[in-house]
């Protein structure tokens, strides 16, 4: 079951309050159930959750229309031609997706003739030299940007396009809660580290003030006065760091503050926007109106997680019959035994 269950399905305008209340409850349950014991938690959390719900709706609504995705659709689809060199690559992508195979093998896919999901990839740009018009003259050495895609991943499987867009809303909200949990974990780790370091600094400073130097005395450029002043500055910085962390409140109050701040900053935590590339037949970046250039409507998103790159995606409608079944390698299994 999805993290937010039925919260993201079809609803009437009169259901908004009920949806918000249920979402607040699920956010608390998904982050830290003990938050229920914080005074006024619903009132403090509701505006941030409402903002996150609105942003999730905005993201889902802004994704370009569904793309029919099968090897036979490659020639007619600007998106598939941009993403894949040929029909065989479409076949390989569908056949190699463990996520897709796992979904098709699950009870949720029983009787499903067509699967709807999001296809994500990393967009690469490379500078190349090629022919291009320079005024009325054709030049052969013009610098151009060639676009390619790699590291494909399928996710968000659903039986209908509407169900997929609801699942995307779900994914956005899940991502925000997980981002908040990362912030809370980092704060906890920093607090524990600062507390431990404070004790070490206090002990070292006490020894130095009693003229009992430690291993620092082995350094040829070390002397007592400088070491004592340095330790005092480090201890002051440590105390300032701890005070800054404690300013958000003790324990659960700090967790609630981190959760609220993350939901309020949804747009910067999960950055998502429609992207239209104009590409020619060789996947060279071009401009609207240039002969041979076609619009390729895509969607680009990224998270605030360190080390994560931006991902380019499209909504795919995949006929079940074009997904080749995974074959078991019996010889490999025997070798493992």
N, C-alpha and C positions, 0 to 999 in steps of 0.2 A: 504494500500500500504506500502511496506517496506520502511525504512528510505532512503536507497540508490537506490530505484527503479531499473532501468535497468542497473545500473553501473556494476553489477556483473555477467551479463549473458555472453553468448558466444560472442567472439569478435575476430577480426583479429589483428595481431601485429600492423598494421597501425592505429588501433583505440586506442592505449594506451594513446596518448596525449589527445585525446578527453575524454577518460575515466577519466584521471587525472584531467583535467579541470573541468569536471562535478562534480567529487568527491570533489574538493576544494570548489566549489560553494555550494554543499549540506552540507559540514562540517560547513561552515560559517553560513548557514541558520539554521542548527540544533543546533548550539552553541550560536551565538549572531549575528543576521543580521546586527547590527551596525558595525561589523568588516569590512564591505565593504568600510567604509569611512576611514580606516587606510591606509596610504600611503604604496604602495608596498605590500599589504596584500597577493596577489596571489603568488608573488615571494618568500615571506617569509614563506608561508604556504605549498607551493607545495612539497618541499623535504620531509617534515614530513608526508604529506598525501600519497605520493608515497611509503614511507617506511611502512605506515600502510596498504596500499593496498597489498603490497608484503607479509607482514606478514599474512594478512587475507587469501591470496591465499595459503600460506604455511600451515596454520592451516587446511584449508579445504582439501587440498591434502593429509595431513598426517593422516587423520582419516581412520581406517581400513575398509574393505569392508562391505557392507550392510548385515544385519542379517535378515533372514526370521523370523518373529515374530508372532507366533500364538500358541495356546495350543498344536496343533498337531506337531509343529516343535520342541518342547522342548526336546524330547528324542534324536534328531539328532544334536542338536546345543550345543557345549561346552559353548558358551556365555550364552545361556538361562539357561543351567543347573547350571552354576556358579551363575547367578543372582537370580534364582528362585528355591525354593525347589521342586516344581512340576508344572505340567500344570495348576492346579487350580490357582496358584499364578499369572501365566501369564494372565489368564482370569480376575482375580480380578484387576490386574494392569490396564488392558485395560478398564475394566468396570468402574473403579473408577476415571479415568482421566477426570476431568472437562474440561481441555484444549482440549483434543481429541474430546470430545462430542461437545464442542462449535465449533470447526473447522468443524466437519462433518455436523453440522447444518447450516453452513455458505454457501453463494452462491459459494465461491471458491471451495468447495468440491462437487459441483453438478456433478453427473455422474462419480465420481471417484471410481473405483473399489478397488484400493489399495492406502494406505496412507504411505508416507515416512516421517519419523521424527527422532529426536534424543531422546533417552531414557537416562536420567541421574539419578544417585543414589549416595548416600554417602557410601563409602567403609569402612567397619569396620574390624579390626583385633583383634583377641582374642587369648591369650596364653592358650593352653590346653595340657593335658597329654594324650599320646596315644602310640600305638605300632609303632615301627620303627626298622629297621635293624641297628645294631651297629657292623660294620664289618661283621662277620659271625653269630652273635648272634641277636636274636629278643628280644628287650626290650619293656616292656609295659608302661614305665613311662617317655617317652621322651617328652620334651617340644616341641610343634609345634604351628604354627600359623594357626588358622582357619579364613577363610575370609567369610564375609556375606555382604549383601547390603540392604539398607533401604532408605526411603524417596524418592521414585521414582517420577519423573516428566517428562512429554513428552512436547516437544516444537519444533519449526522450521518446521512446517508441509508444505509439498510440494507434487506435483503430480508425481514427478520423482526423482530418485537419484541425477541426475545432478541439478535439481531445489533445492534439499535439501542442496547440497554442496554450491550452490550459496547463499542460505539463511543463511548458517553458516558464509560465508564471511560477509554477511550483519550484522549478529549478532555481529561478532568481531568488526566491525567498529562502530556499534552503542554503544557497550560497551566502546570503547576507547573515544568516544565523551562524553558519560555520565560520565566517570571517570574524564575527563577534567573539566566538569561542576562541579563535586564535589570539585575538587581542587580549582576552581575559587570561589565557594561558601565558602569554608573554609578560603581562603585568605581574602575574603570580611568580613567574620565574625570576623576573627582575627584582621583585620585592625580596624573595628568598636570597638571591645573590647579594643584594645590598646589605641585608641583615647579617649575613655571614661575614661579608667583607668588613662591616662596621666593627664586629667583634675582633677580627684580626687587627684592624688598624688601632683600636683602643688598646689592645694588649701590647702591640709594638710600640705605641706612643708611651705607654706607661713604663716599659723597659728603658726606652731612650731617655725619658725624663729622670729615671733613677740611675743614669749613667751605666746602663747595662746593655750595650749594643748587641745586636744579633749578627746574622751573616752579612748585613750591609757593611759591617766594619771591614770585611775582606776586600772591599773595593778600594783601590788606591786613591781615588779622588773623593772618597766619602769623608765627611767630618760631621761631628755631632750637631752643631747648630743648623746646618743646612738640612740634615736628615729630620730633625725635630720639626722644623718649619714645613717641610714637604709633607710629613705625616699629618700635621695639623690641617694643612690645606686639603689633603685627600679626605680626611675625616669630615671636614666641613662640606665638601662636595657630596660625599656619601649621605650625610644628614639631609642635605637639600634635595637629593634624589628621592630619599624615603619620604620626606615631607610632601613632595609633589605627588607621589603615588597615593599617600594617605589623604590628600585633599579631596579626592573623589568619594571618600567615605569608607567606613570599615566594611570588610567582608562582602555581604550581599549587596550593599548599597553601591560598592565599587563595580560589582558585576552588572548590576542594573544600569549604571551610568555608561559602562562600555557598550552594553547591548543597545541602549537607546541611541548613543552617538553613532554607532555603526549603521543602524537602520535609517537615521536621519541623513547620513552621508551615502545613501544607496547609489547615487549617480557616480560617485568617485570610487566606490568599492567594486562595483560591477559596471564597467563602462561598455555600453552597447549602442550601436548606431547603424543605420542603413548605409550601404556602400555601393555606389554604381561605378564600375570600371568600364571604360571604353577601350575595347581590344580589337585588333585586326586578326586575320586568320593565323598569324604567327605568334599570337599572344603578346604583341607589342602594344604598350600603353599609347593611346591616341586621344583625340578630342572629339566631342560631338560634331557631326557634320563632315568629318573626314571620310573620304571614299574608302569603303571596306571595313570601317570600324563599326562594331555593334555594342550596344549597351548590355552589360552583364550585371544584373541586380543581385547583390549579395548582402550579407549582414556581417558585421565585425564586432567582436566583443573581447574583453579581457577582464581580469580580476586584479585586485591589489596584492595578490600573493607574490612575494619576491621570486624572481626567476621565471615567471610565467609570461609567455609571449602572447601577442594578440592572435586571435583565431578568426578565420573567415569561414562563414557557414551559409547554408541554404536549407530550406525545408524540402524534403524529398518524399515522393509518393512511389513506393516500390512494389511492383507485383510479386507476390510470393513465389510464383513459378520460376522467376529468373534468378533466384538465390540457390546456387548449387549446394546440395547437401554436403556436409563435412564427411569425408571418408575416413574410417578408422585405419590407422597404419598397424596392421596385425603383426608385421615383422618387427616393428619398433617395440610393440608391446611384449613380444616374446623375448626380445633382447633385454628389456628391462627386468623380466622375470629371471 
